[in-house]
Each structure stands twice: as structure tokens, then as C-alpha cells.
Amino acid sequence: GKWHMGVNCKSRHDHCHHPLNHGFDYFYGMPFTLLNECQGTDDPELAKSLQDTYWLYTQMITLAVLTLLIGKLANLFSVKWKIIICLVICGLLYFISWFSSYGLTKYWNCILMRNHDITEQPMNLEKTTSNMVKEAISFIERNKHRPFLLFVSLLHVHTPLITTEKFQGRSRHGLYGDNVEEMDWMVGKWLLDAVDKEGLKNATFIYFASDHGGSLEAHRGNAQLGGWNGIYKGGKGMGGWEGGIRVPGIVSWPGVLPAGTVIGEPTSLMDIFPTVVHLAGGAMPQDRVIDGRTLLPLLQGALQHSGHQFMFHYCGVFLHAVRWHQKDRGAVWKAHYATPVFQPEGSGACFGRGICPCFGDGVTHHDPPLLFDLSKDPSEANPLSADTEPLFNTVMRKIGEAVEEHRKMLTPVPQQLSPYNNMWKPWLQPCCGTFPFCWCDEENNKA
């Protein structure tokens, strides 16, 4: 399914970010994310977040080149031609990045891969869903006689909401509802039935979850395309608000896990890794801090509480909120150090920007932090203070100490979203033809 982590680092074929370079033995899916450009019917998504940035850098570099040229030709100052040529090349790359985001994204980045080979460029969205489900079923059939890990990351419930004709208009909640119903049908009728058909139901641990809450800014006219977060405030990409990080999780393992159990403890998708290692009888890495906790003791009833005491909610590299599960009181406190500025004010989302920023004038910093008791106020409607909550100072001190300890364990890494890394690089572009004429359809050729 959707890998979203990219492919290459230094050359078109180094595949440093590819799933096969990160422990997986087989891959079929999208190496990048799913964008409206892949369908070509809605407003482009990249235009909102990247085009302005690309154009700004293009203008800045152009101005710098003109200034250096005039200064050199008029003998106002001395500058090497190499510097001017390098700036010209950078400016051209930013200009191409800006220009390509208008129409070439579909042909360059909306691609399907099987292992290291590109099978469709651009991908045929009408067939992608069925192709992915067939690949998953085939994987189950090939590996039914030995232990396996199958990670399926569907393209559904993500704009542009690819929905087959059979499910269009099926729900009472528009295209998003149709998309949810089709996803439910795919998971149940195809994936879970395949596990059952091969006699693996009682031997298979199944975890079904969303990666984040609804994207409130995703709209087409008056139609909401990004889901709904109920009573929870905020949504996807908003740092610490519950609407973006509180998601449903369903676990199944007949005969091992008790059926019908509801667990209301704070867990994390980071827990999947240690849980899988636990199930496989492996050992956790000892050379780094692992933030996840195995879910097995909690799911089997051996433990009554989650292994997480504190959770740290980031927006990019910025810590926006911290959650403290005070187990002896049954309270779940959450302190917000920064929250996004909604546009328009009070709207509950960043409709004006299209996506909430993580820093700068797009966020409000809180000193003291906004504090909520989620066990009593899950919708984060009423921030507490020292006047309204007797434990306010104690809670804030405890959370502050946890933040200090947490930051001691962090190691700085290169900025992945730096201007240079955001610049399009032709030498990294996956291409199944002769660049820039990238086009292939191995799926139909195989059929």
C-alpha cells in the first residue's frame, strides 16, 4: 500500500528509503503519498503547501544572481563564476520544482512499484485498490505455511477518496462515507476472509487502526472529504489536539484474546513494533530508546494499565503537547505548550492555510501551558488553572520533569524538510522510461 517514506538518497537506484532496505522482504504499493494530482480532478494539493515556497526561492535566487552579475560586470566587487553558475542551477531546479508541481506530479510521483520495479507510471487509480487487495491475498496464500507479517496500508479514507462505482452513493455521508464502506468491505470480505479460508484465523494476530484523525481542511465545496472527529477537538496535522491523534483500534486473535473487550488505556501506534517483536520471539534493539510497549500483556488481561506513563505529541520537530496517565488516580492529564491558530478564528481548523503550521505566527505558545483532564473533559473544552484545579501546579511540575528527561534522550538529526531537501532533484526521480518521459503499464502488460 502507501509507503509514503520515499525511495532514493543520492541516485535514482540506491533505494535507501525503500521498504526492502528497511526490513521488509516484499513490497507492492506507492512509494510516495496519495495526492489529488494523482486523480487530476480536484485542486492540486502541492499547490497549497509547496508552490509558494518554490516560487519564493526561485525569486530570491534570481535576484541574487542578477545582483552578482551586475556587480561583477561593473567591477563593483569580485565573485567567482562558479558561484554564479551554482546559483543559476539551483534557481533552475527550484523553478522546475515550481513548474512541475502544476502538472507533472501525476506522471512522476503517482507510481506503483513491485519490489524495486515500477509497474505503473502514472498509476491507474481505478484499478489500484483491487490490485493491492489481490497482492495481499496472494501474499497470504504464498506464506500460509510459515509465520508472516503482512502490513497493508490502504489508499482509502485519504483524499482524493478513490471509490469504485459499486460503492458510490452507498452511504448517507457522501463520498467519504462511501469510501469508508468500501474499505470496510475490502478488509472484511477479502483480507479477513482470506485468512479464514486458509485456516489461519486462530493463529493470526490482526490489528486494524487509523494513522491519524480526520483531516478537517479537506473540502470540496461544502462537502467534507477528510472525515469527522466527533467530540474531539482539532484534526490531522494539529500537534496535540485529540481530534488528530485519538484513533480507533480493533484487535482480533480468536482463542487467545478475549472477545468483546473494550480497553480504554492510552496506547500508541509505536506499540506495534515491540508487539510484533514479542509475537515473533525476537529481541528488542538495545542500542537506542524504543518508545513503544508490547500490547500483549494489556490485551490478554495480565496488566490493567498501559505501559505508557507519558506520551509526547510533536508537530514536526516541535513538542506541542504532553499526556500524563496518572494511574493511581485514573486521570489522564494533557498539557499543550503550543496550539495552531485556527483560520477563521474559532473554526476548529486552519482553513485559511490549508494545513496547520508547527511554528512561527501560525501557532500560539502557552505559558503556563493549557491543561486538561481528559478523563473528565475529553473534548478539551475547559482548560484548567491553579484557581480551578488544586493539583494544577503538581501536575505541571511532574509533566515538566518528564519533558526534561525525555529531551535528554533525543539525538539531533538532519532536517528532512530543509529548503534543499524540498527541492526537486532529477537524479533521484524514479522513472520506468527514459527520463523525463516516464511512462509504463506493466500491470496491463502482465494481464
C-alpha positions, 0 to 999 in steps of 0.5 A: 500500500502507501509507503509514503517514506520515499525511495532514493538518497543520492541516485535514482537506484540506491533505494535507501528509503525503500521498504526492502532496505528497511526490513521488509522482504516484499513490497507492492504499493506507492512509494510516495503519498496519495495526492489529488494530482494523482486523480487530476480532478480536484485542486492540486494539493502541492499547490497549497503547501509547496508552490509558494515556497518554490516560487519564493526561492526561485525569486530570491535566487534570481535576484541574487544572481542578477545582483552578482552579475551586475556587480561583477560586470561593473567591477563593483566587487569580485565573485567567482563564476562558479558561484554564479553558475551554482546559483543559476542551477539551483534557481533552475531546479527550484523553478522546475520544482515550481513548474512541475508541481502544476502538472507533472506530479501525476506522471512522476510521483503517482507510481506503483512499484513491485519490489524495486520495479515500477509497474505503473507510471502514472498509476491507474487509480481505478484499478489500484485498490483491487490490485493491492487487495489481490497482492495481499491475498496472494501474499497470504496464500504464498506464506500460509505455511510459515509465520508472516507479517503482512502490513497493508496500508490502504489508499482509502479514507485519504483524499482524493477518496478513490471509490469504485462505482459499486460503492458510490452513493452507498452511504448517507455521508457522501463520498467519504462515507462511501469510501469508508464502506468500501474499505470496510468491505475490502478488509472484511470480505477479502483480507479477513476472509482470506485468512479464514479460508486458509485456516489461519484465523486462530493463529493470526494476530490482526490489528486494524487502526487509523494513522491519524484523525480526520483531516478537517481542511479537506473540502470540496465545496461544502462537502467534507472529504477528510472525515469527522472527529466527533467530540474531539477537538482539532484534526490531522496535522494539529500537534496535540489536539485529540481530534488528530491523534485519538484513533480507533483500534480493533484487535482480533486473535480468536482463542487467545484474546478475549472477545468483546473487550473494550480497553480504554488505556492510552496506547500508541501506534509505536506499540506495534513494533515491540508487539510484533517483536514479542509475537515473533520471539525476537529481541528488542534493539538495545542500542537506542530508546524504543518508545513503544510497549508490547500490547500483549500483556494489556490485551490478554488481561495480565496488566490493567494499565498501559505501559505508557506513563507519558506520551509526547505529541510533536508537530514536526520537530516541535513538542506541542503537547504532553499526556500524563496517565496518572494511574493511581488516580485514573486521570489522564492529564494533557498539557499543550505548550503550543496550539495552531491558530485556527483560520477563521478564528474559532473554526476548529481548523486552519482553513485559511492555510490549508494545513496547520503550521508547527511554528512561527505566527501560525501557532500560539505558545502557552505559558503556563501551558493549557491543561486538561483532564481528559478523563473528565473533559475529553473534548478539551473544552475547559482548560484548567488553572491553579484557581480551578484545579488544586493539583494544577501546579503538581501536575505541571511540575511532574509533566515538566520533569518528564519533558526534561528527561525525555529531551535528554534522550533525543539525538539531533538529526538532519532536517528532512524538510530543509529548503534543499531537501524540498527541492526537486532533484532529477537524479533521484526521480524514479522513472520506468522510461527514459527520463523525463518521459516516464511512462509504463503499464506493466500491470496491463502488460502482465494481464 
